[in-house]
């Protein structure tokens, strides 16, 4: 297509801000590319189907191509064609026949249709060296100029203190797709998540922060589509500023903002799971959709002496090059946009080790981590790392700098193994119950830095953890080869659903045990949506491609599920009502001579303090954790922290008679809950009495002076 445009129509504009910015009179377009020779702005009709004209951006300043269109306005639809050398061996993959998405686009139009035209090389050849001249515009999604205007009213971030934070991980589509209170046309959307009954449920449950699986615009993998599947989780980002249209009933950014406002009004934070470690363009054999065609050598980490190929620390084909200042700027600009313009309250970073990896390896003082730390906007929101990837030195749990929280997979593995009855897990669990201080207690970091979880989107649900010995991923079309095999799960005698009342009762108790372990431990708990009522995925522990009933939350809850919801609410109330369960400081175990107490004491079944030989006994599966808030100095004590609690955990298969221990000033212990008898409470026991702790159960007591 060839279109001539009068030179007077476009003016030079400004090289900042990057992206398409409407100022009320026109739109400024600015695109970074250090190695391009020419950039054309392509304008389309409202549907994105017909290319109307091409306009060469007239200016190049500080490696930014820019121009100003006085007659453009929202919702102008556009894309770019970028000229330059096609030299894969030198890292350059320019091809103006390929329409490209603006990395800073705030909105997208349409979806990608897979075809050979979207590849920069001739797909039919055996390599990526042959330049392809077919035009990709008909198959590509397009960018849309957006109007940022939105009436936020009195919206304010809840700014939930870290100590009181309880994350609830969920999926916009999966959480609302089957919800009976959500109108059919809103199911699976941001608007559906904002429905009053949905928000009221979250508020009543007691969680403080909804963590949403990726909502940035992403691409469906062609291999999945060929199998009749889809990229349900969305870890395949193509636009770091644009909400994905699949989650919008109105195709407007205002819908996302309204959802945030409704959740904020219920004092619930919004946390986004974000994927800045790779893009949907894959490796050298992948499509040319945006960054690869704009400036491949800048946006991606390439093998230094073989720049045709990509460093693949992500396992997805490419790795975003955060060592480049403009790429680092793009990521931090994106984060600030979601905080300042979209009002989100924090981020969980997928494969975050990559974000801290410089050419010489992971560096907690790397450019991205330092940028977040000093940025006045980003340093004020919640930052959570998934602290691992598949690259060299990829496992970095506990190694992120101050200000960051981290997913603690050791908590998951140890909790599952302990309640499964594995040998030698008691001492490991004690460390986890104390916020894994051996990993996180340094440089002034706090217990909240350990984000504790037993389940997440990736892996078994809680119900499936106690119902299956093995994964059952046949629906994924990979002959059950995908997903983790080391699940530390236990089916309790029958694989999958059963009518055996004894097995059902034990499974329900084990769910309560693990929920109690999660919600009473020091650190920041993260609950997977639906675990509070026993949601199942039928044993699928890698449901990334299942946009169906396998992944969607089923709101037809059984009587056992309703009882589990109430128990979960009760646990959350206990956690929030007893601040010693969410301390701002790590336990020390030091003796307070003035009061004759310790902040934490570990108790064996005889009521005595644990000795080294107790911990060394691999067969020991029952112990108590006595937490005494009086041990903390008065001047630094939070209100209500002076209580004393005794938490007894018994993973032994049989009853253990546990002697109620002595504690200075305590005469009686009062039962708060017993997972074997969840309705029981307030029964009183004297010091020296024994309590029969049922096999595979946990019990919590509080002091009565």
N, C-alpha and C positions, 0 to 999 in steps of 0.2 A: 504494500500500500504506500502511496506517495501523496503527501498533502503539503501544499505550500501555505505558509502562514505569514501575514504581513509582519515585518520586523517591528513595527511600532506597537503591536498588540501586547507583547511581553516585555517587561522591563527587567533590569538586572536583579532586583530584589535583594535579599540578605542571605548570608550563609548560615544563619541561625534564626530560630531554632530549626533543627533538622526535622524533616517530615513535611507534611502539608498543613499549613497554619492559616486559618481564616481569621482576618482581623476586623470583619464587619463590612469591608469594602471590596476585598479580593482575597486571593490565596497566595501565600508565599510557598514555593516548593524548594526544598534543599535536600541534596543527596550526597553522602560521602562516597567517594571512590578515588583512591590515590593513583590508580593505574589506568583508568579509563581515558579514552581519547575524545569521546563525545557522549552526551546523554540526551535522549529524547523523551519528553513527557508525552504520553499517549492518553488522549481523552476518549471516553466511551459514552454510549447512551446510558440511560438510567438502569437498564437491565445488565449492563456489562457485556452484552453480546455483540454490539457493533462498534468498531473503532471509528471514531469520527475524524480525528486529526492527530498529527504529531507535531510537537513544538520543541525545537532544540533549546535546551537551557543555555542562556547566553553568557553566564559568568562562571568562573572557576576560581574560588578563593580558599586558600588553606586546605586544599584537597577536597573542597565541597563544591559541587555543581548546584547552581541556584538560579531562580527566576521568579518573577511576580506576575500573576495573571489578574488584572483588575476586574474581569467579568466572571471569574470563577467564584463559586460559593457552595456550601453544603446543599445537596449531597453529591457533588461532582464525583464521577467515577473515573479512575485513572490507573495507570501503570507506567513502567519505564522500559525503555530499550537502551542498553548500554553498549557502546562500541569500545573496542580495544583488541589486543592480540588474543588469538586462540592458540595458546602455547602451553598445553597441560604439563609438559616436562619442566616448564619454568613457573608453574603454579597459576597460570592465567587461563581463564575459561570464558572469556567474553564472547557473546554471540547475540547480535542485535535482532536476530530472528526470534528470540525467546522473550516474551513479555515477562517482566519481573515485578514482584511485589515490593513496595516501599517498606524497608525494615521498620520505619516509624509510623506506618499507617495505623490510625486509630479505629478503622472499621474496614471490613472486607465485604465483598459482594460475590455470591456464588461459591461453588465448590470445584475442586480440581477434578477433571476428567482425565484418566490415565490414557496415554497414547504415545507413540514414538516421537511426536512433535515436541513433547515437554523435555526431551533430553537434548543437551547441547551437542552431542556427538551422534553419529548414525548408529542407532540402537541395534541395527541388524548386524553390525560388524562385531569382531571378537575383542575389540579394544575401544578405548575412549578417545582416540587420537584423530578420528575423522570428523571434520566439521559438518554440522547438519544445517541445512538451509530452510527446513520447513518451519512455518510460522506456528507458534504455540498459543496465540491469543485466544482462539476459540475454546481451548480446553482449560484455560487458566482462570482461577478466581481473580478478582480485581480489587483495587483499593477504593475506599470512599472517604471523601473529605467530611469530617464530622463537625457538628456544632456543639461546643462544650457546655452550652447553657443548660443549667439544671437548678431547680429550686430545692436546695438542701434544707431550707428552714432552720430548725434548731439542732440539726444532726451534729452529734459529737461522738468521737471515739470513746467507747467504754473505758479504755485504758485499764483493763483488769490487771491488778498487780500480779507479777509472775507467781508469787506464792499461792495465789488463789485460782490460778489458771487450770482449767480442765479442757483439753482439746477433744473435739469430736470430729473424726475424719469421715468424710462422706463425699458423695458424687452428686452433682446437681441433678443429672438426669435420673440416676438410679434411685435416689432418695425420694423423688416425687412422682416417678412414672406410674406407680400403682397406688398412690395415696388417695383414699376415697374422698377426702375433703378438697382435693385439688381439682378444679374444673378440667375437663378433658383437654381443652385447647391450651392449657397452661402446664400440663404435666411434662416433666423433663426440662423445665426452663427456669431461668432466674425468677421470673414472675411466680412460678409454682412454689419455689422455695420461700417466697415472701408471703404466701397465703397465711392468714392469721392462725389457722389450726396447726400448721406446720411449725410456725414460730412459737406458738404457745406450748407445743409438745417439747421443743428444745428447752424452753425456759423452765418448764415444770420438771424436766429431767434433772436440771441443775448444771449442765455443761455451760462453760463460759465463752468458748471460742470454737466456731465452726471452721474446720480446715477442709477446703474444697480441693478435690483432685483437679488437675490442670484445666483451666477454662480459657487459656490463651488459644488463639486460632491455630488449629493443627490440621495435619493431612492424614487421610486414611491410606494405609499402606496398600499397594497394589496386590501384594501376595495374599493379604487377608481378604481383600475384596474378591479375589479369584476363588477363595474358599467359601464365599458367602458369609464372611465374618467382617468385623470392623475393629478399628482401634478405639475400644471403649474407654480405656483409661485416659487417653489423650496425651501420652508422653511422646509427642512427635510434632513439636511446635514449629510453626512457620511465621508467626507474627507475635512479637513480644508486647505489643501495645493494644491489640485488637481482641475483644471478647469473641469467642467462637459462636458463629451464627446458629449452630445446632442447639444451643442452650437459650436461644432468644425467641420469644413469641412475637416480638414486635420489630426485630431487626434494628434495635436502637441501643446505644450505650446507656441511655437513660433507664432502661429496664434493669441493667446491672446495678446502677446507682440506687434505684428504688429498693431493690432487694437489700442492699447494704443498709439503707436508711431504716428499713423495717426491722432488721436484726439489731441494729444499734439501739433502736427504741426499746427493744426488749433486753438491753444491756448485754448483748451477745456480740463478740468480736467476729470479724471475717478474716481468715488467714488463707492465703493462696499457695497452693503447691505449684512451684514454678520450675521450668526446665530451661536453664540457660547454658547447659553443658554441651548440647548438640542441637542440630536443626533437622528438619525433615528431608534435607537434600541428600543425605547418605554419602557414600564414598565416591570414588572416581566414576563409578558406573551408575550413580544416582542421577535424578532429574536436575534441571536448572530452573529454579523457581524464584530465587531472590538473591541471597548473599553470594552464591556461587557465580552468578552472572554479573553481579555488581562489582565485586572485588574479591575473588576467591583467595588470593594470596594474603589479604589482610584479615578476612573474617575467620579463616580456619587455621588450625595448627597442621602444618604439612611436614612430612618427613624431610629433614634438612637437606640431605644429599639426594633425595628422590622426590622432588616437589610435585610430581604428578600424583603422589599418593598421600593419604590423610593419616595422621596419628589418630588411633581409634581407642582412646581410653574409656569410651562410653559403651562400647559394644554395639553401637548403632551405625558405625561407618565414618563418622566425623567427630571432631571436637572443636568447639568454639574457642577462638584465640583471644582469651582475655588479657594476654600480655600486650596486645595492640591497644594504644590509648583510645582510638576511636571506637573500637569494639567494647572496651571497658566502659566508655562513655555511654554507648547504646544500652548496655545492661543497667547501669545505674540510672540513666534517664528513664528507662522503663520502670524500674522500681519506684522512683520518685513520682512518676505519673500515676501509678496505681495507688500510692499513698495520698498524694495531694489532690488529684483530680477525681479518683474513684473511691477514696476514703477507706481503703482497706487498712487492716491493723497489723499486718505482718506477713511473713513468707516462710514457707518450708522449701528448702532448696534441694531439688533432686540431684543425686550424685555430686554433693557439694565439694568433695575432695578436689574435683576437677577445677572448681572455681578458685581454689587456693593453690593450684599447681602452676608453677612457673617452669621454664625450660629445664631447670635442674631438679625439679621435683616439688612435692608439696611444701609450702612455706606459709606458716601462720601469719607471717608478715607480708604476704603477697599483695599485689596491687589491688585486687578486688576486695579482699578481707580488710585491708587498710582503708579502702575507699568507704566501705560501709561504716567502719568504726569512727571515722572522723566526720562523716556527713551528718549535718544537724537534723535532716529528715529521717534518714535510714537508721541512724543510731537510736532513734526514739521509738521504733516499732519492734515487734518481736521478730527475731531472726533465728530460724531453726535449720540446722544442717542435717542432711542425710550423709554421715561422714565416711562414705566409702565409694569406691568405683573399682573397675577391673584393671586400672593402670598400675604401674610400678609403685609400691608403697601406698596402695589405695586405701587401706583400712586405717582410719585416723580417729577412731572414737576417743574422745577426751583431749584431742590435740588442737581443737579450734580455740581462737583467742577469746579473751573476756568480752562479754556482751552477747555471745552466741550461746544458744541451747543446741543440743544434739540428740538425735534419735539414739537410744541406747539399746542395741539389739541383744546385749548381754542380759539385760533384764528379761526380755522375752524368752530367750533360750533357757535361762536358769529357772524362771518361774515354771515354765512348762515341764522341765525335767524334774524339778522338785515334786510337783504335784503328781507327776507320773510315777514317782516312787524310785527314781534312779538313785544309786548310791553316791555319797560324797557331795551332795548338792546343798546341804544345810548351811555350811559356812559361806558358800558362794551367794546363797540367797540373802543371808544376813547383810552382806556387803551391798547387795542391790536394794534392800529395804532402807539402807542408809544413803541412798542417792549415789551409790558407787563413788564414794569419796576418794578411793584410790585413783580414780580416773579424773575426777572433776574438781577436787578440793585443792586448787592452786591458783595463784595470781588473783586472788580475791573473787574467784567464781563462786556461785551460790548453788545450793542443792537443786534449784529449778533448772540448772543447765542440763541435767539428766532428764530427757523426755522418755518416760517409761511407757512401754507398750507391750502387750501380749499378742495382739493381732493388729494387722494393718491391711490395706487394700491388697498388698502383695503377700499371699499366703492363705492359710486356713482362717476361717472365721472362728469365733470362740466355740460355737456349737460343733463345728467340724473338727476342732482340735481334740474334743473329747468323744468324737464319734467315728473317727477314721484312723487307722494305722498308716495308711498309704494314700498318696494323692490319686485323684481320679479325674484326669484332665483330657479324657478322650474327646470331648466336644471341641477342643482346640485344634483338632486335625493334625496333631503331631505324634500320634500313637503313644500318648502319655509320656513322651520323652521330656517335655518342657516342665518348668517349675522345679522347686526344691524337693529333694528326697529326704533331707534331714529336717523333719518337722517336729520332732520330739512330742509327737501326739500319741494318743492311746484311745482305742475304741472301746475299752472296758468289756471286751468279750465278744462283741458282734460288730462287724464292719458295716457302718451306716445305720439307717433307721432300724428300730426294733420295737417289739411290743412287750419285751421282758420288763416287768415293773421294777425289779431290783436294779437292772442296768440303767433304766431311765432315772431312777431316784439317785443313783450314784453319779450319773452324768450331770444331773441338775445341781447336785452338791458341789461337784468339781467346777462347774461354771461359777457358782457363788464363791468358791475358794479363790479362783483366779481373779474375779472382779474385786474381791476384797484385797487381795495382794496388790493389785494395780492401784486401787483408790486410797489405800491407807499408807502406802510406802512414801518415803520422802522422795522429792523430785516432782516433776510435772507429769501427771497421767494423761495418756491419750487413749480414748475409747473409740473403737471402730463402730460405725453406724450399724445398728441392728443387733450388736452383741448383747445389748441390754435386754433383748427378748429372745435370743437364741436363733438369729438368722442363719440359714444354711446356704451353701453354694454346692451342695451335693458332693462334697469332697474335692471340688476344683480349687486348687491352691494357686492358680495363675490365670484368673478370669479376665485378663487384659483385653481379650477379643470378644467377650460375651455381652453384647448389648441386648440382653433378653432376661428372662426370669431367673437365670442362674445368678446374675449380678444385681438385678433390681431388688430393692427392699420390699419384702412381702408384708403388708400391714394386716394380714389376716392372722392375728397372733393367737396362739394357743393359750389355755389357762395357765400352763407352766410358764409360758412366755410373759404373760401379764404379771405373774408373781415375781418373775425375775426383774421386770421393769421396776416394780415397787421396791425390791431389794436394792437395786442399783441406785434409785433415788435416795434410799435411806443411807447407803454408804456415802453418797456425795454429801448429804446433809451432815453426817458425822464428820467427814473430812473438813467441811467448811466451818462447823461449829466448834471443832477442837483444833485450834491453831498449832498445837504441838505436832499435828500430823502434816503440816505444811510449813515447817520452820524456814526462816530466812537464813539460818546458819547450819552448817554441818554439825552433827553430833561429834563430841570429842571423847566421851567415856571418862572424862576426868572427874575426880571426886571433889565435891564442894564441902570442905571441912566445916564451914559455918552451919550448913543445913544438914550435913550428913547424907547427901544424896549425889547421884550421878545423873547426867542428862539422859544416858542410855545404859541399861544393864541387860546382859543376856542371861537368861535363866533356864536351867535344865528342869526336868520333870520333877526333881525332888524339891524344887523351890530355891535352890542354891544358884549362885553365879556359875556360869559355864567356865570350865577349866580347859586348858589347851587340849588335854586328852579327850574331852567331850567333842570338841571341834574336829579332832583327828579321827574320830570314829566314823567311818564311812557309812555305817549302818544306822547312825543316829538320824532320825527323821522328825523329831519333835523338839521344839524349843520355844522359849518365850522372849519377847522383846519388851522390856519395861522402860517407858519413856516418862521422864519426870521434868516437867517444865520449871519446877522450882530451882533447878540447878543453874539456870541461866541468870546472870547478874541482873538485878532489878532495873538498873538504869538503861538496859538495852532490850528489855522484855516487851514484846508486843502485848497489848491488852488480851486477857483471856488465855495466856500461855502457861499459867502456873498449874495446870491440871496434870494428873498422872494417869497414864494408861498402861495396861498390860495386854499384850497381843500374843496369843499362843497359836502356833501353827503346827499341825500334826499330819504329816504325809504318810505315816505308818498305816498299814492296812487294818490295824486293830485299835481298840480303845487304849488310851494312855491316861493313867491317873496322875494329874498334874497338881502339885502342891502349891497353894496360893502363897507367894513369897512375902517376906517382910519388906517394908519400906518405911523410912522415917516418917512418923506421924500418921501412918495409915493403919486402921484397925479392920476395915472391911473393904471388900471388892464387890462392885455391882456389875452384873452382866449387861453389856450393850447389845451383843448379838452372838449367835452361834450358827454357823452355816449348816449344821445338822438339824437345827430346830429354829429356822429363821424368824418365827413369830415370838420366840421366847426373849424376855428381856427383864431387867431390873431385879432379878433374883440376887440376893446378897450372900456373900461368902466371907467368913472370917479368915484372917491370916492363919495359915497352917491347915486349913481345910483342903480337901482334895476335890478336884473337879474332873469328872470323867469326860475327857476330850475324845469324841468319837473318831474312829479311824477315818483318815482323809477329810479333815474338817479344820476350821479355824475359828477362834473365839476371841472376842474383845471385851475387856473389863475396864471400868474406871474406878478410881478410888472413892471411898466414902470415909471421911474422917470421923 
